[in-house]
Amino acid sequence: MVAVSLTFSPQASAVAASGTTPASTPTCTPIPAADGNEPLCNPFLADSPWPAAQRNSYAQGSSPLPGPTGPADRIGVSQVGATGAPVFINFSPEYPDGKRVIWASTVGFTGEILKIDPETNQLIDKYVPGLEGGNAFVRPGVSGAYNLVDADNRFIVGTGDSIQIFGDVDPDERSSSIARLHVFELPEQARCGDDELVGITMTYDGRVAFATKNGIVGTVARSPEAMNADSLRILSINGTDCASLPADAREDVSNSIAADEDGGIFVVTSGALYRFDEDQDGLEQVWRTEYQGAGLTGAGRLGGGSGSTPSLMGTGAGDDRFVVITDGQEQVHLDLMWRDEIPADWEPIRPGADPRIACEVPITYGQAPGSPSLSEQSVLVRGNSAVVVNNFQGLNSVLSLVPAQLQTFTQLLSGLPGNVPRGIERVDWNPETRECDTVWSNPDVSIPNGIPTMSVATNMFYGIGARGGVWTLEGLDFDTGEVTLTVPTTPLPTSNSFYAATTIGPDGSIFTGTFGGMTRFRQCAANEPCERLGPVEAAVGQVPLKPEPLLRYLFGLPN
C-alpha cells in the first residue's frame, strides 16, 4: 500500500511551522549517563527527566537516573485518585521555585487532565474537558493516552479528533490551576472517515507529529497561535480514498510513534513498519517493511499486529541504528529494522525476508519453545539491549472473544492467579557478529500489562508485577534478570497498572498510572517514616467510578 501526501501549505514559513523564532529557540540539558547511551535531547520537549510518553522522542522508556533499590520495607507507597487511568505521566521543567509538577492525561471515562505535586504525591488540580461542553465521556482505548510536555511547559494531548494544549493559568506559579490553551480539531483532510488520534511525539525541529487510527500521519506547529490548518503537513498511509476502504483492507494504527534528529518519523501499523521523513516541503515515505503476524489479535490487544510503539536503538555516531518493535505472531518475535540505509554488504536473515530486517527473534520468555506469547507494550531499549514482557493471559482463548470495545477491560483480570502472564526476556544486538543474542529470560516474574523501564544508575529493570493476586513493584538485575526487589501493594484495581508506563522521577521514585489513579514508590531515607499502603487505605480517597457514562457507551445511547 502506497502512502499518499494529501496537503501542505507552502505559505507556512519555517518560523510559523515550528511555532518559534530564532531568538526563542529553546535549549535542553543532557542528563549525564554512565553508559553513554542517552539519545540526543530534544530541545523542543520540556527540559526535564521525563517529558514525553516513553520518556523521549526515541521512545526508549529507559533513564540514566536512579530508581529505588530497597529493601522493600523501606519503599514508601502512596496513591493519588483519578476518575480515569493515566497511562503516561510526564514531568514539567523547573518552575521559578526550582520544583516540578507531573502532567497526566487519562483514558476510560472523563478524559480529565491531572496536575500533581511529585514531592507530596498530592493532586494540585484537575481539568475535565467535558465540563466546558461536548462529550465528557472518552471511549476506553488508545486515544488520549499519549502526551508530551513541550519546552514552554505546555501539556499536549491527542484526544478524539483534536490536539489539545493545556498549561497553567499563572505560568510562574507551580500551584496554579490548569487552563486549556488551545483545541485544534483536525480538518476533514486530516482524518480518514470515523477517525481518532492515537500517537503523538515531538520532532527535533519543534513540530508535533501525530498518527490517527485510520492511518493519517501528520505534523503541525506546537504553539497555540500557530497550531492550525495552515501549518499542517499530512500524508495518508491508506491512500486518498481510505475512508471507502473496507476495514480488512486498511492498515490501522494502535500505538504511538517515534522521531529522530534526522527528520525521521516512525509509525507501525497493523500491516507494516514505516519511516517517513519531513522537511519544509512536507512528508515523504522513505521505506515500508512488512512484519510477520500482521493483523493477528488476542486478549487485551488494542489493535491488530504489533502491540508496540516503535523504539529507536543506536544513539552514538558509530552505532548501528534500528527501529525496534514486537510483531504479531502467535509466539511474539522481536524485530530490529535498519533505521537508515541498509548496509551494502547485508544479507537477508532468511530467504525471502525483507533485507531491512536485521533480527527476527522468537521470544520464549524461558518457556517451552513455541509457547504462545504476545506483547502489547513498548519495547524497553537501552544501548544495544531490548527487553520484552509477556502479556499473554492464561484465559486468552476466552478473553479474546470479548468485543473489541471492551478488550481494555480484560486487563482488570490480568493479575489473577491462573490468568496472570509470566515472562521477561532481554535480547541484545551484537555489532561484531551482527546478530541478536538472548542474554537472559525470567519465566517466573509477571509484568501483566504495564510498560517497563530501567535505571542506568542502579542497573535495574522495573515493572509493575503481580504475585498471588497482589500488585507489586518488581526490580530485576539488568545484567542477570534475577529479582532483587519486590514491593507489594494491594489486590485492588486501583493498584492495577492498566497499560501504564513505569516512570522514573527526578528524586529516584517510581511512578505508575493505575486503573483509577497514580501510585508512587519512594525510597525512604534512614530513620524517617515510610508510608505504606494497605487494602483499606488504597480505597480511601479514590474517586468512585460512575457507571452511567460507561453504560451509555456500551449500549450506544447518547451522552
C-alpha positions as CSV (number, residue, x, y, z in Angstrom):
1,M,0.0,0.0,0.0
2,V,1.4,3.4,-1.0
3,A,1.2,6.4,1.3
4,V,-0.2,9.5,-0.4
5,S,0.6,13.0,0.6
6,L,-2.6,15.0,0.9
7,T,-1.8,18.6,1.5
8,F,0.8,21.0,2.5
9,S,0.6,24.8,2.9
10,P,3.7,26.3,1.3
11,Q,2.9,29.7,2.6
12,A,3.6,28.5,6.2
13,S,7.1,29.5,6.9
14,A,9.6,27.5,8.9
15,V,9.1,30.0,11.8
16,A,5.3,29.7,11.7
17,A,5.5,25.9,11.3
18,S,7.6,25.3,14.4
19,G,5.9,28.0,16.4
20,T,9.2,29.5,17.4
21,T,11.5,32.3,16.4
22,P,15.3,32.1,16.3
23,A,15.5,34.3,19.4
24,S,13.2,31.9,21.3
25,T,14.6,28.6,20.2
26,P,14.9,26.5,23.4
27,T,17.8,24.5,24.6
28,C,17.9,21.3,26.6
29,T,20.3,20.0,29.2
30,P,21.5,16.4,28.5
31,I,21.3,14.2,31.6
32,P,24.7,12.6,32.3
33,A,24.5,8.8,31.7
34,A,27.2,6.4,33.0
35,D,26.7,4.1,30.0
36,G,27.0,6.9,27.4
37,N,23.8,5.7,25.7
38,E,21.5,8.8,26.1
39,P,19.7,9.8,22.9
40,L,20.2,13.4,21.8
41,C,17.9,15.5,23.9
42,N,15.1,17.2,22.0
43,P,15.2,21.0,22.8
44,F,11.5,21.4,22.0
45,L,10.5,18.9,24.7
46,A,10.4,20.1,28.3
47,D,13.9,20.3,29.9
48,S,13.0,17.5,32.4
49,P,14.0,13.9,33.2
50,W,10.8,12.5,31.6
51,P,9.0,15.0,29.3
52,A,7.0,12.6,27.0
53,A,5.4,9.2,26.7
54,Q,8.1,6.5,26.7
55,R,10.3,9.4,28.0
56,N,11.7,10.9,24.8
57,S,11.3,11.1,21.0
58,Y,13.3,7.9,20.7
59,A,10.6,6.2,22.8
60,Q,13.1,4.0,24.6
61,G,11.5,4.1,28.1
62,S,14.8,4.0,29.9
63,S,16.5,6.5,32.2
64,P,20.0,7.3,33.4
65,L,18.6,8.3,36.8
66,P,18.4,6.0,39.8
67,G,15.3,4.2,40.9
68,P,14.6,2.7,44.4
69,T,16.8,-0.3,45.5
70,G,15.1,-1.3,48.7
71,P,14.8,-3.1,51.0
72,A,11.1,-3.5,50.3
73,D,10.1,-2.3,53.8
74,R,11.9,1.0,53.1
75,I,9.9,1.7,50.0
76,G,7.1,4.1,50.7
77,V,3.9,3.6,48.7
78,S,1.2,6.2,48.2
79,Q,-1.6,6.9,45.7
80,V,-3.5,9.7,44.0
81,G,-7.1,9.1,43.0
82,A,-8.5,9.8,39.5
83,T,-11.6,9.0,37.6
84,G,-9.7,7.6,34.6
85,A,-6.4,5.8,34.0
86,P,-3.3,7.9,33.4
87,V,-1.2,5.8,31.0
88,F,1.7,8.1,30.7
89,I,2.9,10.7,33.3
90,N,5.4,13.4,32.4
91,F,7.5,15.9,34.3
92,S,7.5,19.6,33.7
93,P,10.5,21.9,33.5
94,E,11.5,23.6,36.8
95,Y,9.3,26.4,38.0
96,P,10.9,29.6,39.5
97,D,10.9,27.8,42.9
98,G,13.1,25.1,41.4
99,K,10.5,22.4,41.6
100,R,8.5,20.4,39.0
101,V,5.0,19.1,38.6
102,I,3.6,15.9,36.9
103,W,1.2,16.3,34.0
104,A,-1.0,13.4,33.0
105,S,-3.9,12.7,30.7
106,T,-6.4,9.9,31.4
107,V,-8.4,7.4,29.3
108,G,-11.5,5.5,30.2
109,F,-14.1,7.9,31.5
110,T,-13.9,11.7,31.6
111,G,-10.6,12.3,29.9
112,E,-9.6,14.5,32.8
113,I,-6.2,16.2,32.8
114,L,-4.2,15.9,36.1
115,K,-1.5,18.1,37.6
116,I,0.3,16.5,40.6
117,D,3.0,17.5,43.0
118,P,5.6,14.7,42.7
119,E,7.1,15.5,46.1
120,T,3.9,15.2,48.2
121,N,2.1,13.0,45.7
122,Q,-0.9,15.2,46.1
123,L,-3.3,16.5,43.4
124,I,-2.7,20.2,42.5
125,D,-5.6,20.5,40.1
126,K,-7.6,18.5,37.5
127,Y,-9.3,19.7,34.4
128,V,-12.3,17.8,32.9
129,P,-12.6,18.9,29.2
130,G,-16.2,17.8,29.0
131,L,-17.3,20.3,31.6
132,E,-16.8,23.0,29.1
133,G,-19.2,21.4,26.6
134,G,-19.0,18.5,24.3
135,N,-18.8,14.8,25.1
136,A,-17.5,14.3,28.7
137,F,-17.1,10.5,28.2
138,V,-13.9,9.2,26.5
139,R,-14.1,5.8,24.9
140,P,-11.8,3.3,26.7
141,G,-8.9,2.8,24.3
142,V,-5.8,4.4,22.9
143,S,-6.9,8.0,22.1
144,G,-5.9,10.4,24.9
145,A,-3.2,8.1,26.3
146,Y,-0.2,9.6,24.6
147,N,1.0,13.0,25.5
148,L,4.1,15.3,25.9
149,V,5.2,18.4,27.7
150,D,6.9,21.0,25.4
151,A,9.7,23.4,26.2
152,D,7.3,26.1,27.3
153,N,5.6,23.8,29.8
154,R,2.5,23.2,27.7
155,F,0.9,19.8,28.0
156,I,-0.1,18.5,24.6
157,V,-2.6,15.6,24.2
158,G,-4.2,13.9,21.2
159,T,-7.8,13.1,22.1
160,G,-10.6,12.0,19.7
161,D,-10.3,14.2,16.6
162,S,-8.4,17.0,18.4
163,I,-5.0,18.0,19.6
164,Q,-5.5,19.8,22.9
165,I,-3.0,22.1,24.7
166,F,-3.1,22.7,28.4
167,G,-1.0,24.9,30.7
168,D,-1.0,27.0,33.8
169,V,-3.4,29.9,34.5
170,D,-0.3,31.5,36.0
171,P,2.8,30.1,34.2
172,D,5.1,31.2,37.0
173,E,3.2,29.5,39.8
174,R,3.6,25.8,40.4
175,S,0.3,25.5,42.3
176,S,-1.6,27.3,39.5
177,S,-4.8,25.8,38.3
178,I,-5.0,24.3,34.8
179,A,-6.1,26.2,31.7
180,R,-6.9,24.8,28.3
181,L,-4.9,26.9,26.0
182,H,-6.0,25.6,22.6
183,V,-8.0,23.0,20.8
184,F,-7.1,22.1,17.2
185,E,-9.7,20.0,15.6
186,L,-8.3,18.0,12.7
187,P,-9.8,19.2,9.5
188,E,-11.6,16.6,7.2
189,Q,-8.5,16.1,5.1
190,A,-6.5,15.1,8.2
191,R,-9.0,12.4,9.1
192,C,-9.9,9.2,7.4
193,G,-13.7,8.7,7.9
194,D,-14.6,8.0,11.5
195,D,-11.1,8.6,12.8
196,E,-9.3,9.4,16.0
197,L,-5.9,10.5,17.1
198,V,-3.6,7.8,18.5
199,G,0.1,8.6,18.8
200,I,2.0,11.8,19.1
201,T,5.6,12.8,19.6
202,M,7.8,15.9,19.2
203,T,10.1,16.2,16.2
204,Y,13.6,17.6,16.6
205,D,12.6,20.7,14.7
206,G,9.8,21.5,17.1
207,R,6.6,20.2,15.4
208,V,4.0,17.9,16.9
209,A,3.9,14.7,14.9
210,F,0.8,12.5,15.1
211,A,-0.8,9.4,13.7
212,T,-4.5,8.6,13.6
213,K,-6.2,5.2,14.0
214,N,-7.0,5.0,10.3
215,G,-3.5,5.8,9.0
216,I,-3.2,9.6,8.6
217,V,0.3,10.7,9.6
218,G,1.0,14.4,10.1
219,T,2.8,17.2,11.8
220,V,1.7,20.6,13.0
221,A,3.1,23.6,14.8
222,R,3.4,23.1,18.6
223,S,2.4,26.6,19.8
224,P,-1.3,27.5,20.3
225,E,-1.1,30.5,18.0
226,A,0.4,28.5,15.1
227,M,-1.3,25.2,15.5
228,N,-3.8,25.5,12.7
229,A,-4.6,24.1,9.2
230,D,-2.0,26.4,7.6
231,S,0.9,24.7,9.4
232,L,-0.4,21.2,8.8
233,R,1.5,18.6,6.8
234,I,-0.2,15.3,6.3
235,L,0.1,12.0,4.5
236,S,-2.3,9.0,4.2
237,I,-0.9,5.5,4.6
238,N,-4.1,4.1,3.1
239,G,-4.4,6.5,0.1
240,T,-6.7,9.3,-0.7
241,D,-9.8,7.1,-0.8
242,C,-9.0,5.5,2.6
243,A,-12.5,6.2,4.0
244,S,-14.1,4.0,1.3
245,L,-11.8,1.0,2.0
246,P,-13.3,-1.9,3.9
247,A,-11.8,-2.3,7.4
248,D,-9.9,-5.5,6.5
249,A,-8.2,-3.7,3.6
250,R,-7.0,-0.8,5.7
251,E,-3.8,-0.5,7.8
252,D,-4.7,0.8,11.3
253,V,-2.5,2.4,13.9
254,S,-2.9,1.4,17.6
255,N,0.4,2.5,19.0
256,S,2.3,5.8,19.4
257,I,5.2,7.0,17.1
258,A,8.9,7.9,17.4
259,A,11.1,10.5,15.8
260,D,14.9,11.0,15.4
261,E,17.1,14.0,14.9
262,D,17.5,13.4,11.1
263,G,13.8,14.1,10.4
264,G,12.6,10.5,10.6
265,I,9.2,9.7,11.9
266,F,8.5,6.0,12.6
267,V,5.0,4.5,12.6
268,V,3.9,0.9,12.9
269,T,0.5,-0.2,11.5
270,S,-1.4,-3.4,11.6
271,G,0.5,-4.4,8.5
272,A,3.9,-2.8,8.3
273,L,6.6,-0.5,9.9
274,Y,7.2,2.8,8.1
275,R,9.7,5.6,8.1
276,F,8.6,9.0,6.9
277,D,10.9,12.0,6.5
278,E,9.8,15.5,6.9
279,D,11.2,18.8,5.5
280,Q,9.7,22.1,4.7
281,D,8.1,20.5,1.6
282,G,6.1,18.0,3.5
283,L,6.2,14.3,4.4
284,E,7.7,11.6,2.3
285,Q,7.6,7.8,2.7
286,V,11.2,6.6,2.8
287,W,10.6,2.9,3.4
288,R,7.9,0.3,4.3
289,T,8.6,-3.1,5.7
290,E,6.1,-5.8,6.5
291,Y,6.5,-8.0,9.6
292,Q,5.2,-11.4,10.5
293,G,1.8,-11.9,12.1
294,A,0.4,-8.7,10.8
295,G,-3.2,-8.2,11.8
296,L,-3.4,-11.0,14.4
297,T,-5.1,-10.2,17.7
298,G,-5.6,-11.6,21.2
299,A,-6.9,-10.8,24.6
300,G,-6.1,-7.3,25.8
301,R,-4.9,-6.2,22.3
302,L,-5.8,-2.6,21.3
303,G,-5.3,-3.4,17.6
304,G,-4.1,-6.0,15.2
305,G,-0.5,-6.9,14.5
306,S,2.3,-5.2,16.5
307,G,1.5,-4.1,20.0
308,S,4.4,-1.8,20.5
309,T,5.3,1.8,19.8
310,P,8.5,1.8,17.6
311,S,11.6,2.3,19.9
312,L,14.8,3.6,18.4
313,M,18.1,1.9,19.1
314,G,21.5,3.4,18.4
315,T,22.4,6.8,19.9
316,G,26.1,7.3,19.1
317,A,27.8,8.4,15.8
318,G,29.3,4.9,15.2
319,D,26.3,2.8,16.4
320,D,24.2,0.6,14.3
321,R,20.8,2.3,14.2
322,F,17.5,0.4,14.3
323,V,13.8,0.6,14.8
324,V,12.6,-2.0,17.4
325,I,9.1,-3.5,17.5
326,T,7.4,-6.7,18.6
327,D,5.4,-8.5,15.8
328,G,2.0,-10.1,15.9
329,Q,2.9,-13.8,15.6
330,E,1.3,-16.4,17.9
331,Q,4.6,-16.5,19.6
332,V,5.8,-12.9,19.6
333,H,9.1,-12.1,17.9
334,L,11.4,-9.1,18.5
335,D,12.1,-7.3,15.2
336,L,15.0,-4.9,14.6
337,M,14.8,-3.0,11.3
338,W,17.7,-0.9,9.9
339,R,16.7,2.7,10.5
340,D,18.7,4.3,7.8
341,E,20.2,2.9,4.6
342,I,20.7,-0.9,4.7
343,P,24.4,-1.7,4.8
344,A,25.7,-2.6,1.3
345,D,27.1,-6.0,2.5
346,W,24.0,-7.0,4.4
347,E,22.3,-10.3,3.5
348,P,18.7,-11.1,4.4
349,I,18.3,-13.1,7.6
350,R,16.3,-15.8,5.7
351,P,15.3,-16.4,2.1
352,G,12.5,-14.1,1.1
353,A,13.0,-11.8,4.1
354,D,13.0,-8.0,3.5
355,P,16.7,-7.0,3.8
356,R,15.7,-4.2,6.1
357,I,15.0,-6.8,8.9
358,A,18.2,-7.1,10.9
359,C,16.8,-9.5,13.6
360,E,13.6,-11.5,14.0
361,V,14.0,-13.3,17.3
362,P,11.3,-15.6,18.8
363,I,10.6,-14.6,22.4
364,T,10.1,-17.7,24.5
365,Y,10.4,-16.0,27.9
366,G,12.3,-19.1,29.1
367,Q,9.3,-21.2,28.5
368,A,8.7,-24.2,26.1
369,P,9.6,-23.4,22.5
370,G,6.6,-22.4,20.5
371,S,4.5,-21.4,23.6
372,P,2.0,-18.7,22.6
373,S,3.0,-15.3,23.8
374,L,2.4,-11.6,23.0
375,S,3.5,-8.2,24.0
376,E,1.2,-5.2,24.0
377,Q,3.9,-2.9,25.5
378,S,6.5,-0.7,24.0
379,V,9.9,-2.4,23.9
380,L,12.3,-1.2,26.6
381,V,15.6,-0.1,24.9
382,R,19.0,0.9,26.4
383,G,22.1,0.9,24.3
384,N,22.1,-2.3,22.2
385,S,19.7,-4.0,24.7
386,A,16.0,-4.6,24.3
387,V,13.7,-6.1,27.0
388,V,10.2,-7.5,26.3
389,V,7.5,-8.5,28.7
390,N,4.8,-11.2,28.2
391,N,1.2,-10.1,28.2
392,F,-0.4,-13.4,27.1
393,Q,-3.1,-14.2,29.6
394,G,-3.9,-17.7,30.7
395,L,-7.6,-17.2,29.8
396,N,-6.6,-15.8,26.3
397,S,-8.8,-18.2,24.5
398,V,-11.9,-17.0,26.4
399,L,-11.0,-13.3,26.8
400,S,-10.1,-12.9,23.1
401,L,-13.8,-13.4,22.4
402,V,-14.7,-10.2,24.3
403,P,-15.9,-7.5,21.9
404,A,-13.2,-5.1,20.7
405,Q,-14.6,-2.1,22.5
406,L,-14.3,-4.0,25.8
407,Q,-10.8,-5.5,25.3
408,T,-9.2,-2.9,27.5
409,F,-11.2,-4.1,30.5
410,T,-9.8,-7.7,30.2
411,Q,-6.7,-6.2,31.8
412,L,-8.7,-5.9,35.1
413,L,-8.3,-9.7,35.2
414,S,-4.6,-9.9,34.2
415,G,-3.4,-10.1,37.8
416,L,-5.5,-13.0,38.9
417,P,-3.7,-16.3,39.7
418,G,-4.2,-18.7,36.8
419,N,-4.6,-15.9,34.3
420,V,-1.5,-13.8,35.0
421,P,1.0,-13.6,32.2
422,R,4.6,-14.6,33.0
423,G,8.0,-13.9,31.5
424,I,10.5,-11.3,30.7
425,E,13.4,-11.5,28.2
426,R,16.4,-9.4,27.3
427,V,17.8,-9.5,23.8
428,D,21.0,-7.7,22.7
429,W,22.2,-6.7,19.3
430,N,25.9,-7.8,18.8
431,P,27.6,-5.3,16.5
432,E,30.5,-7.7,16.0
433,T,28.5,-10.7,14.8
434,R,25.7,-8.5,13.6
435,E,23.2,-10.8,15.2
436,C,20.8,-10.7,18.1
437,D,21.5,-12.8,21.2
438,T,19.2,-13.7,24.1
439,V,21.0,-12.5,27.3
440,W,18.5,-13.8,29.8
441,S,15.0,-15.0,30.3
442,N,13.0,-15.0,33.5
443,P,9.9,-17.3,33.1
444,D,8.5,-16.7,36.5
445,V,8.1,-13.0,37.0
446,S,4.9,-11.3,35.8
447,I,4.6,-7.8,34.4
448,P,0.9,-8.3,33.3
449,N,0.1,-5.1,31.4
450,G,2.4,-2.3,32.2
451,I,5.3,-0.7,30.2
452,P,8.7,-1.4,32.0
453,T,11.6,0.9,32.5
454,M,15.3,0.6,33.6
455,S,17.7,2.7,35.5
456,V,21.3,3.0,34.4
457,A,22.4,4.4,37.8
458,T,21.1,1.3,39.7
459,N,21.4,-1.1,36.7
460,M,17.9,-2.3,37.5
461,F,14.8,-3.2,35.4
462,Y,11.5,-2.1,36.9
463,G,7.9,-3.0,36.2
464,I,4.5,-3.3,37.8
465,G,4.0,-7.0,38.6
466,A,1.5,-9.4,40.2
467,R,2.1,-12.1,42.8
468,G,-0.7,-14.2,44.4
469,G,-3.3,-11.7,43.2
470,V,-1.5,-8.7,44.7
471,W,0.0,-6.0,42.6
472,T,3.7,-5.3,43.1
473,L,6.7,-3.3,42.0
474,E,9.3,-5.7,40.7
475,G,13.0,-4.8,40.4
476,L,15.4,-7.1,38.5
477,D,19.2,-7.0,38.0
478,F,19.5,-5.8,34.4
479,D,22.6,-8.0,33.8
480,T,21.1,-11.3,35.0
481,G,17.3,-11.0,35.2
482,E,17.3,-12.0,38.8
483,V,14.7,-10.4,41.1
484,T,16.3,-8.1,43.6
485,L,13.2,-6.1,44.8
486,T,9.5,-6.9,45.3
487,V,7.2,-4.3,46.8
488,P,3.6,-5.5,47.4
489,T,0.7,-3.0,47.2
490,T,-2.9,-4.2,47.1
491,P,-5.1,-6.6,45.1
492,L,-7.5,-3.7,44.2
493,P,-8.0,-2.4,40.7
494,T,-6.6,0.9,41.9
495,S,-3.2,-0.8,42.0
496,N,-3.5,-2.4,38.6
497,S,-1.1,-0.7,36.1
498,F,-3.7,-1.0,33.3
499,Y,-1.3,-0.4,30.3
500,A,0.5,2.4,32.1
501,A,4.2,3.2,31.8
502,T,6.6,2.7,34.7
503,T,8.3,6.1,35.1
504,I,11.5,7.1,37.0
505,G,11.1,10.5,38.6
506,P,13.8,13.1,39.3
507,D,14.0,12.1,43.0
508,G,14.6,8.4,42.4
509,S,10.9,7.4,42.9
510,I,9.0,5.2,40.6
511,F,5.6,6.4,39.4
512,T,2.9,4.5,37.5
513,G,-0.6,5.1,36.4
514,T,-3.3,2.7,37.6
515,F,-7.0,2.0,37.0
516,G,-8.2,4.9,39.0
517,G,-5.1,6.9,39.9
518,M,-1.4,7.0,40.2
519,T,1.0,5.2,42.6
520,R,4.4,6.4,43.8
521,F,7.1,4.1,45.1
522,R,9.6,6.2,47.1
523,Q,12.9,5.2,48.6
524,C,12.7,6.2,52.2
525,A,15.7,7.7,53.9
526,A,17.1,6.1,57.1
527,N,15.1,6.8,60.3
528,E,12.2,8.6,58.5
529,P,8.6,7.4,58.5
530,C,7.9,5.3,55.4
531,E,4.3,5.4,54.1
532,R,2.7,2.1,53.4
533,L,-0.4,1.3,51.5
534,G,-2.8,-1.4,52.7
535,P,-6.1,-2.5,51.0
536,V,-8.2,-0.3,53.2
537,E,-6.0,2.8,52.7
538,A,-5.9,2.2,49.0
539,A,-9.7,2.5,48.7
540,V,-9.9,5.7,50.8
541,G,-9.9,8.9,48.9
542,Q,-10.4,7.2,45.5
543,V,-12.9,8.9,43.2
544,P,-15.7,6.4,42.6
545,L,-16.2,5.3,39.0
546,K,-19.7,6.4,37.9
547,P,-21.3,3.6,35.8
548,E,-23.8,5.8,33.9
549,P,-21.4,7.1,31.2
550,L,-20.0,3.6,30.7
551,L,-23.4,2.0,30.3
552,R,-24.5,4.7,27.9
553,Y,-21.4,4.0,25.8
554,L,-21.8,0.2,25.8
555,F,-25.5,0.3,24.8
556,G,-25.0,3.1,22.2
557,L,-27.0,5.7,24.0
558,P,-26.3,9.4,23.6
559,N,-24.4,11.2,26.4
